[in-house]
Amino acid sequence: MSGHPVLAKEDRNMAAMIDRWNCAAADLVRVSRGVAERNDRDERFLDTLDDPPTEHSYGGGIAHVITHSMHHRAQLLYMLRKLGLEGLPEGDVLSWEQQLDQ
């Protein structure tokens, strides 16, 4: 969404993945703040990671990132429960916030 090149994924160690995540998170913050400041969620960008590239709204792209990560957290929690693990976190933001307040 920022137009910056995607960092290479060749290095799959944890430190490299954290660096890529930090760069992507900083880009998302910059893009999201810019969209909010312009009040232009309907502005379009070209998603060059799609094949073929497709156009999306910034509002839709930002919402996708937020909801997509929750989808994967829910999948992981489901698999861990099926494996018999107990005491797993609820996994939603409000529960995390409540735990921080305790």
Phi and psi restraints in degrees (range 20) as a CNS / XPLOR table:
assign (resid 1 and name C) (resid 2 and name N)
       (resid 2 and name CA) (resid 2 and name C) 1.0 -83.4 20.0 2
assign (resid 2 and name N) (resid 2 and name CA)
       (resid 2 and name C) (resid 3 and name N) 1.0 -16.5 20.0 2
assign (resid 2 and name C) (resid 3 and name N)
       (resid 3 and name CA) (resid 3 and name C) 1.0 86.8 20.0 2
assign (resid 3 and name N) (resid 3 and name CA)
       (resid 3 and name C) (resid 4 and name N) 1.0 -4.8 20.0 2
assign (resid 3 and name C) (resid 4 and name N)
       (resid 4 and name CA) (resid 4 and name C) 1.0 -74.7 20.0 2
assign (resid 4 and name N) (resid 4 and name CA)
       (resid 4 and name C) (resid 5 and name N) 1.0 148.8 20.0 2
assign (resid 4 and name C) (resid 5 and name N)
       (resid 5 and name CA) (resid 5 and name C) 1.0 -65.7 20.0 2
assign (resid 5 and name N) (resid 5 and name CA)
       (resid 5 and name C) (resid 6 and name N) 1.0 148.1 20.0 2
assign (resid 5 and name C) (resid 6 and name N)
       (resid 6 and name CA) (resid 6 and name C) 1.0 -76.3 20.0 2
assign (resid 6 and name N) (resid 6 and name CA)
       (resid 6 and name C) (resid 7 and name N) 1.0 134.3 20.0 2
assign (resid 6 and name C) (resid 7 and name N)
       (resid 7 and name CA) (resid 7 and name C) 1.0 -67.4 20.0 2
assign (resid 7 and name N) (resid 7 and name CA)
       (resid 7 and name C) (resid 8 and name N) 1.0 143.4 20.0 2
assign (resid 7 and name C) (resid 8 and name N)
       (resid 8 and name CA) (resid 8 and name C) 1.0 -61.4 20.0 2
assign (resid 8 and name N) (resid 8 and name CA)
       (resid 8 and name C) (resid 9 and name N) 1.0 147.4 20.0 2
assign (resid 8 and name C) (resid 9 and name N)
       (resid 9 and name CA) (resid 9 and name C) 1.0 -106.6 20.0 2
assign (resid 9 and name N) (resid 9 and name CA)
       (resid 9 and name C) (resid 10 and name N) 1.0 13.8 20.0 2
assign (resid 9 and name C) (resid 10 and name N)
       (resid 10 and name CA) (resid 10 and name C) 1.0 -61.0 20.0 2
assign (resid 10 and name N) (resid 10 and name CA)
       (resid 10 and name C) (resid 11 and name N) 1.0 -40.7 20.0 2
assign (resid 10 and name C) (resid 11 and name N)
       (resid 11 and name CA) (resid 11 and name C) 1.0 -86.1 20.0 2
assign (resid 11 and name N) (resid 11 and name CA)
       (resid 11 and name C) (resid 12 and name N) 1.0 107.5 20.0 2
assign (resid 11 and name C) (resid 12 and name N)
       (resid 12 and name CA) (resid 12 and name C) 1.0 -103.1 20.0 2
assign (resid 12 and name N) (resid 12 and name CA)
       (resid 12 and name C) (resid 13 and name N) 1.0 17.6 20.0 2
assign (resid 12 and name C) (resid 13 and name N)
       (resid 13 and name CA) (resid 13 and name C) 1.0 -76.2 20.0 2
assign (resid 13 and name N) (resid 13 and name CA)
       (resid 13 and name C) (resid 14 and name N) 1.0 163.9 20.0 2
assign (resid 13 and name C) (resid 14 and name N)
       (resid 14 and name CA) (resid 14 and name C) 1.0 -61.1 20.0 2
assign (resid 14 and name N) (resid 14 and name CA)
       (resid 14 and name C) (resid 15 and name N) 1.0 -42.2 20.0 2
assign (resid 14 and name C) (resid 15 and name N)
       (resid 15 and name CA) (resid 15 and name C) 1.0 -61.3 20.0 2
assign (resid 15 and name N) (resid 15 and name CA)
       (resid 15 and name C) (resid 16 and name N) 1.0 -41.6 20.0 2
assign (resid 15 and name C) (resid 16 and name N)
       (resid 16 and name CA) (resid 16 and name C) 1.0 -67.4 20.0 2
assign (resid 16 and name N) (resid 16 and name CA)
       (resid 16 and name C) (resid 17 and name N) 1.0 -39.2 20.0 2
assign (resid 16 and name C) (resid 17 and name N)
       (resid 17 and name CA) (resid 17 and name C) 1.0 -66.1 20.0 2
assign (resid 17 and name N) (resid 17 and name CA)
       (resid 17 and name C) (resid 18 and name N) 1.0 -39.6 20.0 2
assign (resid 17 and name C) (resid 18 and name N)
       (resid 18 and name CA) (resid 18 and name C) 1.0 -64.7 20.0 2
assign (resid 18 and name N) (resid 18 and name CA)
       (resid 18 and name C) (resid 19 and name N) 1.0 -40.5 20.0 2
assign (resid 18 and name C) (resid 19 and name N)
       (resid 19 and name CA) (resid 19 and name C) 1.0 -61.1 20.0 2
assign (resid 19 and name N) (resid 19 and name CA)
       (resid 19 and name C) (resid 20 and name N) 1.0 -44.6 20.0 2
assign (resid 19 and name C) (resid 20 and name N)
       (resid 20 and name CA) (resid 20 and name C) 1.0 -63.0 20.0 2
assign (resid 20 and name N) (resid 20 and name CA)
       (resid 20 and name C) (resid 21 and name N) 1.0 -41.5 20.0 2
assign (resid 20 and name C) (resid 21 and name N)
       (resid 21 and name CA) (resid 21 and name C) 1.0 -63.7 20.0 2
assign (resid 21 and name N) (resid 21 and name CA)
       (resid 21 and name C) (resid 22 and name N) 1.0 -44.5 20.0 2
assign (resid 21 and name C) (resid 22 and name N)
       (resid 22 and name CA) (resid 22 and name C) 1.0 -61.0 20.0 2
assign (resid 22 and name N) (resid 22 and name CA)
       (resid 22 and name C) (resid 23 and name N) 1.0 -41.4 20.0 2
assign (resid 22 and name C) (resid 23 and name N)
       (resid 23 and name CA) (resid 23 and name C) 1.0 -65.2 20.0 2
assign (resid 23 and name N) (resid 23 and name CA)
       (resid 23 and name C) (resid 24 and name N) 1.0 -44.8 20.0 2
assign (resid 23 and name C) (resid 24 and name N)
       (resid 24 and name CA) (resid 24 and name C) 1.0 -65.0 20.0 2
assign (resid 24 and name N) (resid 24 and name CA)
       (resid 24 and name C) (resid 25 and name N) 1.0 -40.5 20.0 2
assign (resid 24 and name C) (resid 25 and name N)
       (resid 25 and name CA) (resid 25 and name C) 1.0 -63.9 20.0 2
assign (resid 25 and name N) (resid 25 and name CA)
       (resid 25 and name C) (resid 26 and name N) 1.0 -42.9 20.0 2
assign (resid 25 and name C) (resid 26 and name N)
       (resid 26 and name CA) (resid 26 and name C) 1.0 -63.5 20.0 2
assign (resid 26 and name N) (resid 26 and name CA)
       (resid 26 and name C) (resid 27 and name N) 1.0 -40.5 20.0 2
assign (resid 26 and name C) (resid 27 and name N)
       (resid 27 and name CA) (resid 27 and name C) 1.0 -61.7 20.0 2
assign (resid 27 and name N) (resid 27 and name CA)
       (resid 27 and name C) (resid 28 and name N) 1.0 -44.2 20.0 2
assign (resid 27 and name C) (resid 28 and name N)
       (resid 28 and name CA) (resid 28 and name C) 1.0 -62.6 20.0 2
assign (resid 28 and name N) (resid 28 and name CA)
       (resid 28 and name C) (resid 29 and name N) 1.0 -40.5 20.0 2
assign (resid 28 and name C) (resid 29 and name N)
       (resid 29 and name CA) (resid 29 and name C) 1.0 -62.1 20.0 2
assign (resid 29 and name N) (resid 29 and name CA)
       (resid 29 and name C) (resid 30 and name N) 1.0 -46.9 20.0 2
assign (resid 29 and name C) (resid 30 and name N)
       (resid 30 and name CA) (resid 30 and name C) 1.0 -60.8 20.0 2
assign (resid 30 and name N) (resid 30 and name CA)
       (resid 30 and name C) (resid 31 and name N) 1.0 -46.8 20.0 2
assign (resid 30 and name C) (resid 31 and name N)
       (resid 31 and name CA) (resid 31 and name C) 1.0 -63.0 20.0 2
assign (resid 31 and name N) (resid 31 and name CA)
       (resid 31 and name C) (resid 32 and name N) 1.0 -46.7 20.0 2
assign (resid 31 and name C) (resid 32 and name N)
       (resid 32 and name CA) (resid 32 and name C) 1.0 -62.7 20.0 2
assign (resid 32 and name N) (resid 32 and name CA)
       (resid 32 and name C) (resid 33 and name N) 1.0 -42.8 20.0 2
assign (resid 32 and name C) (resid 33 and name N)
       (resid 33 and name CA) (resid 33 and name C) 1.0 -64.6 20.0 2
assign (resid 33 and name N) (resid 33 and name CA)
       (resid 33 and name C) (resid 34 and name N) 1.0 -40.5 20.0 2
assign (resid 33 and name C) (resid 34 and name N)
       (resid 34 and name CA) (resid 34 and name C) 1.0 -62.6 20.0 2
assign (resid 34 and name N) (resid 34 and name CA)
       (resid 34 and name C) (resid 35 and name N) 1.0 -43.0 20.0 2
assign (resid 34 and name C) (resid 35 and name N)
       (resid 35 and name CA) (resid 35 and name C) 1.0 -62.9 20.0 2
assign (resid 35 and name N) (resid 35 and name CA)
       (resid 35 and name C) (resid 36 and name N) 1.0 -43.3 20.0 2
assign (resid 35 and name C) (resid 36 and name N)
       (resid 36 and name CA) (resid 36 and name C) 1.0 -64.3 20.0 2
assign (resid 36 and name N) (resid 36 and name CA)
       (resid 36 and name C) (resid 37 and name N) 1.0 -43.1 20.0 2
assign (resid 36 and name C) (resid 37 and name N)
       (resid 37 and name CA) (resid 37 and name C) 1.0 -62.9 20.0 2
assign (resid 37 and name N) (resid 37 and name CA)
       (resid 37 and name C) (resid 38 and name N) 1.0 -37.8 20.0 2
assign (resid 37 and name C) (resid 38 and name N)
       (resid 38 and name CA) (resid 38 and name C) 1.0 -84.2 20.0 2
assign (resid 38 and name N) (resid 38 and name CA)
       (resid 38 and name C) (resid 39 and name N) 1.0 -9.6 20.0 2
assign (resid 38 and name C) (resid 39 and name N)
       (resid 39 and name CA) (resid 39 and name C) 1.0 51.4 20.0 2
assign (resid 39 and name N) (resid 39 and name CA)
       (resid 39 and name C) (resid 40 and name N) 1.0 49.9 20.0 2
assign (resid 39 and name C) (resid 40 and name N)
       (resid 40 and name CA) (resid 40 and name C) 1.0 -132.4 20.0 2
assign (resid 40 and name N) (resid 40 and name CA)
       (resid 40 and name C) (resid 41 and name N) 1.0 60.9 20.0 2
assign (resid 40 and name C) (resid 41 and name N)
       (resid 41 and name CA) (resid 41 and name C) 1.0 -65.9 20.0 2
assign (resid 41 and name N) (resid 41 and name CA)
       (resid 41 and name C) (resid 42 and name N) 1.0 -21.1 20.0 2
assign (resid 41 and name C) (resid 42 and name N)
       (resid 42 and name CA) (resid 42 and name C) 1.0 -87.0 20.0 2
assign (resid 42 and name N) (resid 42 and name CA)
       (resid 42 and name C) (resid 43 and name N) 1.0 -6.4 20.0 2
assign (resid 42 and name C) (resid 43 and name N)
       (resid 43 and name CA) (resid 43 and name C) 1.0 -57.1 20.0 2
assign (resid 43 and name N) (resid 43 and name CA)
       (resid 43 and name C) (resid 44 and name N) 1.0 147.6 20.0 2
assign (resid 43 and name C) (resid 44 and name N)
       (resid 44 and name CA) (resid 44 and name C) 1.0 -107.2 20.0 2
assign (resid 44 and name N) (resid 44 and name CA)
       (resid 44 and name C) (resid 45 and name N) 1.0 151.4 20.0 2
assign (resid 44 and name C) (resid 45 and name N)
       (resid 45 and name CA) (resid 45 and name C) 1.0 -135.4 20.0 2
assign (resid 45 and name N) (resid 45 and name CA)
       (resid 45 and name C) (resid 46 and name N) 1.0 159.1 20.0 2
assign (resid 45 and name C) (resid 46 and name N)
       (resid 46 and name CA) (resid 46 and name C) 1.0 -98.6 20.0 2
assign (resid 46 and name N) (resid 46 and name CA)
       (resid 46 and name C) (resid 47 and name N) 1.0 118.6 20.0 2
assign (resid 46 and name C) (resid 47 and name N)
       (resid 47 and name CA) (resid 47 and name C) 1.0 -85.7 20.0 2
assign (resid 47 and name N) (resid 47 and name CA)
       (resid 47 and name C) (resid 48 and name N) 1.0 99.1 20.0 2
assign (resid 47 and name C) (resid 48 and name N)
       (resid 48 and name CA) (resid 48 and name C) 1.0 -79.6 20.0 2
assign (resid 48 and name N) (resid 48 and name CA)
       (resid 48 and name C) (resid 49 and name N) 1.0 -5.6 20.0 2
assign (resid 48 and name C) (resid 49 and name N)
       (resid 49 and name CA) (resid 49 and name C) 1.0 -80.4 20.0 2
assign (resid 49 and name N) (resid 49 and name CA)
       (resid 49 and name C) (resid 50 and name N) 1.0 -19.7 20.0 2
assign (resid 49 and name C) (resid 50 and name N)
       (resid 50 and name CA) (resid 50 and name C) 1.0 -75.5 20.0 2
assign (resid 50 and name N) (resid 50 and name CA)
       (resid 50 and name C) (resid 51 and name N) 1.0 151.0 20.0 2
assign (resid 50 and name C) (resid 51 and name N)
       (resid 51 and name CA) (resid 51 and name C) 1.0 -127.1 20.0 2
assign (resid 51 and name N) (resid 51 and name CA)
       (resid 51 and name C) (resid 52 and name N) 1.0 102.8 20.0 2
assign (resid 51 and name C) (resid 52 and name N)
       (resid 52 and name CA) (resid 52 and name C) 1.0 -78.0 20.0 2
assign (resid 52 and name N) (resid 52 and name CA)
       (resid 52 and name C) (resid 53 and name N) 1.0 161.3 20.0 2
assign (resid 52 and name C) (resid 53 and name N)
       (resid 53 and name CA) (resid 53 and name C) 1.0 -55.3 20.0 2
assign (resid 53 and name N) (resid 53 and name CA)
       (resid 53 and name C) (resid 54 and name N) 1.0 140.9 20.0 2
assign (resid 53 and name C) (resid 54 and name N)
       (resid 54 and name CA) (resid 54 and name C) 1.0 -127.9 20.0 2
assign (resid 54 and name N) (resid 54 and name CA)
       (resid 54 and name C) (resid 55 and name N) 1.0 156.4 20.0 2
assign (resid 54 and name C) (resid 55 and name N)
       (resid 55 and name CA) (resid 55 and name C) 1.0 -95.2 20.0 2
assign (resid 55 and name N) (resid 55 and name CA)
       (resid 55 and name C) (resid 56 and name N) 1.0 138.1 20.0 2
assign (resid 55 and name C) (resid 56 and name N)
       (resid 56 and name CA) (resid 56 and name C) 1.0 -137.7 20.0 2
assign (resid 56 and name N) (resid 56 and name CA)
       (resid 56 and name C) (resid 57 and name N) 1.0 160.7 20.0 2
assign (resid 56 and name C) (resid 57 and name N)
       (resid 57 and name CA) (resid 57 and name C) 1.0 -81.9 20.0 2
assign (resid 57 and name N) (resid 57 and name CA)
       (resid 57 and name C) (resid 58 and name N) 1.0 151.3 20.0 2
assign (resid 57 and name C) (resid 58 and name N)
       (resid 58 and name CA) (resid 58 and name C) 1.0 -63.2 20.0 2
assign (resid 58 and name N) (resid 58 and name CA)
       (resid 58 and name C) (resid 59 and name N) 1.0 -40.9 20.0 2
assign (resid 58 and name C) (resid 59 and name N)
       (resid 59 and name CA) (resid 59 and name C) 1.0 -59.2 20.0 2
assign (resid 59 and name N) (resid 59 and name CA)
       (resid 59 and name C) (resid 60 and name N) 1.0 -44.8 20.0 2
assign (resid 59 and name C) (resid 60 and name N)
       (resid 60 and name CA) (resid 60 and name C) 1.0 -65.3 20.0 2
assign (resid 60 and name N) (resid 60 and name CA)
       (resid 60 and name C) (resid 61 and name N) 1.0 -40.0 20.0 2
assign (resid 60 and name C) (resid 61 and name N)
       (resid 61 and name CA) (resid 61 and name C) 1.0 -64.8 20.0 2
assign (resid 61 and name N) (resid 61 and name CA)
       (resid 61 and name C) (resid 62 and name N) 1.0 -42.8 20.0 2
assign (resid 61 and name C) (resid 62 and name N)
       (resid 62 and name CA) (resid 62 and name C) 1.0 -65.1 20.0 2
assign (resid 62 and name N) (resid 62 and name CA)
       (resid 62 and name C) (resid 63 and name N) 1.0 -46.1 20.0 2
assign (resid 62 and name C) (resid 63 and name N)
       (resid 63 and name CA) (resid 63 and name C) 1.0 -61.0 20.0 2
assign (resid 63 and name N) (resid 63 and name CA)
       (resid 63 and name C) (resid 64 and name N) 1.0 -37.8 20.0 2
assign (resid 63 and name C) (resid 64 and name N)
       (resid 64 and name CA) (resid 64 and name C) 1.0 -61.3 20.0 2
assign (resid 64 and name N) (resid 64 and name CA)
       (resid 64 and name C) (resid 65 and name N) 1.0 -45.7 20.0 2
assign (resid 64 and name C) (resid 65 and name N)
       (resid 65 and name CA) (resid 65 and name C) 1.0 -59.6 20.0 2
assign (resid 65 and name N) (resid 65 and name CA)
       (resid 65 and name C) (resid 66 and name N) 1.0 -45.1 20.0 2
assign (resid 65 and name C) (resid 66 and name N)
       (resid 66 and name CA) (resid 66 and name C) 1.0 -65.6 20.0 2
assign (resid 66 and name N) (resid 66 and name CA)
       (resid 66 and name C) (resid 67 and name N) 1.0 -48.1 20.0 2
assign (resid 66 and name C) (resid 67 and name N)
       (resid 67 and name CA) (resid 67 and name C) 1.0 -75.5 20.0 2
assign (resid 67 and name N) (resid 67 and name CA)
       (resid 67 and name C) (resid 68 and name N) 1.0 -31.4 20.0 2
assign (resid 67 and name C) (resid 68 and name N)
       (resid 68 and name CA) (resid 68 and name C) 1.0 -65.8 20.0 2
assign (resid 68 and name N) (resid 68 and name CA)
       (resid 68 and name C) (resid 69 and name N) 1.0 -39.2 20.0 2
assign (resid 68 and name C) (resid 69 and name N)
       (resid 69 and name CA) (resid 69 and name C) 1.0 -66.1 20.0 2
assign (resid 69 and name N) (resid 69 and name CA)
       (resid 69 and name C) (resid 70 and name N) 1.0 -36.3 20.0 2
assign (resid 69 and name C) (resid 70 and name N)
       (resid 70 and name CA) (resid 70 and name C) 1.0 -65.1 20.0 2
assign (resid 70 and name N) (resid 70 and name CA)
       (resid 70 and name C) (resid 71 and name N) 1.0 -37.2 20.0 2
assign (resid 70 and name C) (resid 71 and name N)
       (resid 71 and name CA) (resid 71 and name C) 1.0 -58.3 20.0 2
assign (resid 71 and name N) (resid 71 and name CA)
       (resid 71 and name C) (resid 72 and name N) 1.0 -45.8 20.0 2
assign (resid 71 and name C) (resid 72 and name N)
       (resid 72 and name CA) (resid 72 and name C) 1.0 -70.3 20.0 2
assign (resid 72 and name N) (resid 72 and name CA)
       (resid 72 and name C) (resid 73 and name N) 1.0 -36.3 20.0 2
assign (resid 72 and name C) (resid 73 and name N)
       (resid 73 and name CA) (resid 73 and name C) 1.0 -60.4 20.0 2
assign (resid 73 and name N) (resid 73 and name CA)
       (resid 73 and name C) (resid 74 and name N) 1.0 -42.8 20.0 2
assign (resid 73 and name C) (resid 74 and name N)
       (resid 74 and name CA) (resid 74 and name C) 1.0 -63.9 20.0 2
assign (resid 74 and name N) (resid 74 and name CA)
       (resid 74 and name C) (resid 75 and name N) 1.0 -39.9 20.0 2
assign (resid 74 and name C) (resid 75 and name N)
       (resid 75 and name CA) (resid 75 and name C) 1.0 -60.5 20.0 2
assign (resid 75 and name N) (resid 75 and name CA)
       (resid 75 and name C) (resid 76 and name N) 1.0 -45.8 20.0 2
assign (resid 75 and name C) (resid 76 and name N)
       (resid 76 and name CA) (resid 76 and name C) 1.0 -63.7 20.0 2
assign (resid 76 and name N) (resid 76 and name CA)
       (resid 76 and name C) (resid 77 and name N) 1.0 -43.3 20.0 2
assign (resid 76 and name C) (resid 77 and name N)
       (resid 77 and name CA) (resid 77 and name C) 1.0 -61.6 20.0 2
assign (resid 77 and name N) (resid 77 and name CA)
       (resid 77 and name C) (resid 78 and name N) 1.0 -40.3 20.0 2
assign (resid 77 and name C) (resid 78 and name N)
       (resid 78 and name CA) (resid 78 and name C) 1.0 -61.2 20.0 2
assign (resid 78 and name N) (resid 78 and name CA)
       (resid 78 and name C) (resid 79 and name N) 1.0 -47.0 20.0 2
assign (resid 78 and name C) (resid 79 and name N)
       (resid 79 and name CA) (resid 79 and name C) 1.0 -63.4 20.0 2
assign (resid 79 and name N) (resid 79 and name CA)
       (resid 79 and name C) (resid 80 and name N) 1.0 -40.4 20.0 2
assign (resid 79 and name C) (resid 80 and name N)
       (resid 80 and name CA) (resid 80 and name C) 1.0 -65.7 20.0 2
assign (resid 80 and name N) (resid 80 and name CA)
       (resid 80 and name C) (resid 81 and name N) 1.0 -39.2 20.0 2
assign (resid 80 and name C) (resid 81 and name N)
       (resid 81 and name CA) (resid 81 and name C) 1.0 -64.1 20.0 2
assign (resid 81 and name N) (resid 81 and name CA)
       (resid 81 and name C) (resid 82 and name N) 1.0 -41.8 20.0 2
assign (resid 81 and name C) (resid 82 and name N)
       (resid 82 and name CA) (resid 82 and name C) 1.0 -62.7 20.0 2
assign (resid 82 and name N) (resid 82 and name CA)
       (resid 82 and name C) (resid 83 and name N) 1.0 -27.7 20.0 2
assign (resid 82 and name C) (resid 83 and name N)
       (resid 83 and name CA) (resid 83 and name C) 1.0 -81.4 20.0 2
assign (resid 83 and name N) (resid 83 and name CA)
       (resid 83 and name C) (resid 84 and name N) 1.0 -2.7 20.0 2
assign (resid 83 and name C) (resid 84 and name N)
       (resid 84 and name CA) (resid 84 and name C) 1.0 94.0 20.0 2
assign (resid 84 and name N) (resid 84 and name CA)
       (resid 84 and name C) (resid 85 and name N) 1.0 7.1 20.0 2
assign (resid 84 and name C) (resid 85 and name N)
       (resid 85 and name CA) (resid 85 and name C) 1.0 -71.7 20.0 2
assign (resid 85 and name N) (resid 85 and name CA)
       (resid 85 and name C) (resid 86 and name N) 1.0 141.8 20.0 2
assign (resid 85 and name C) (resid 86 and name N)
       (resid 86 and name CA) (resid 86 and name C) 1.0 -119.5 20.0 2
assign (resid 86 and name N) (resid 86 and name CA)
       (resid 86 and name C) (resid 87 and name N) 1.0 165.5 20.0 2
assign (resid 86 and name C) (resid 87 and name N)
       (resid 87 and name CA) (resid 87 and name C) 1.0 70.9 20.0 2
assign (resid 87 and name N) (resid 87 and name CA)
       (resid 87 and name C) (resid 88 and name N) 1.0 26.0 20.0 2
assign (resid 87 and name C) (resid 88 and name N)
       (resid 88 and name CA) (resid 88 and name C) 1.0 -74.8 20.0 2
assign (resid 88 and name N) (resid 88 and name CA)
       (resid 88 and name C) (resid 89 and name N) 1.0 150.8 20.0 2
assign (resid 88 and name C) (resid 89 and name N)
       (resid 89 and name CA) (resid 89 and name C) 1.0 -67.5 20.0 2
assign (resid 89 and name N) (resid 89 and name CA)
       (resid 89 and name C) (resid 90 and name N) 1.0 157.0 20.0 2
assign (resid 89 and name C) (resid 90 and name N)
       (resid 90 and name CA) (resid 90 and name C) 1.0 -62.6 20.0 2
assign (resid 90 and name N) (resid 90 and name CA)
       (resid 90 and name C) (resid 91 and name N) 1.0 -41.4 20.0 2
assign (resid 90 and name C) (resid 91 and name N)
       (resid 91 and name CA) (resid 91 and name C) 1.0 98.0 20.0 2
assign (resid 91 and name N) (resid 91 and name CA)
       (resid 91 and name C) (resid 92 and name N) 1.0 1.2 20.0 2
assign (resid 91 and name C) (resid 92 and name N)
       (resid 92 and name CA) (resid 92 and name C) 1.0 -106.4 20.0 2
assign (resid 92 and name N) (resid 92 and name CA)
       (resid 92 and name C) (resid 93 and name N) 1.0 158.4 20.0 2
assign (resid 92 and name C) (resid 93 and name N)
       (resid 93 and name CA) (resid 93 and name C) 1.0 -60.7 20.0 2
assign (resid 93 and name N) (resid 93 and name CA)
       (resid 93 and name C) (resid 94 and name N) 1.0 -41.4 20.0 2
assign (resid 93 and name C) (resid 94 and name N)
       (resid 94 and name CA) (resid 94 and name C) 1.0 -63.9 20.0 2
assign (resid 94 and name N) (resid 94 and name CA)
       (resid 94 and name C) (resid 95 and name N) 1.0 -37.4 20.0 2
assign (resid 94 and name C) (resid 95 and name N)
       (resid 95 and name CA) (resid 95 and name C) 1.0 -65.8 20.0 2
assign (resid 95 and name N) (resid 95 and name CA)
       (resid 95 and name C) (resid 96 and name N) 1.0 -40.1 20.0 2
assign (resid 95 and name C) (resid 96 and name N)
       (resid 96 and name CA) (resid 96 and name C) 1.0 -63.8 20.0 2
assign (resid 96 and name N) (resid 96 and name CA)
       (resid 96 and name C) (resid 97 and name N) 1.0 -43.2 20.0 2
assign (resid 96 and name C) (resid 97 and name N)
       (resid 97 and name CA) (resid 97 and name C) 1.0 -62.0 20.0 2
assign (resid 97 and name N) (resid 97 and name CA)
       (resid 97 and name C) (resid 98 and name N) 1.0 -42.5 20.0 2
assign (resid 97 and name C) (resid 98 and name N)
       (resid 98 and name CA) (resid 98 and name C) 1.0 -63.2 20.0 2
assign (resid 98 and name N) (resid 98 and name CA)
       (resid 98 and name C) (resid 99 and name N) 1.0 -40.0 20.0 2
assign (resid 98 and name C) (resid 99 and name N)
       (resid 99 and name CA) (resid 99 and name C) 1.0 -64.1 20.0 2
assign (resid 99 and name N) (resid 99 and name CA)
       (resid 99 and name C) (resid 100 and name N) 1.0 -35.1 20.0 2
assign (resid 99 and name C) (resid 100 and name N)
       (resid 100 and name CA) (resid 100 and name C) 1.0 -67.5 20.0 2
assign (resid 100 and name N) (resid 100 and name CA)
       (resid 100 and name C) (resid 101 and name N) 1.0 -31.3 20.0 2
assign (resid 100 and name C) (resid 101 and name N)
       (resid 101 and name CA) (resid 101 and name C) 1.0 -76.4 20.0 2
assign (resid 101 and name N) (resid 101 and name CA)
       (resid 101 and name C) (resid 102 and name N) 1.0 -15.3 20.0 2
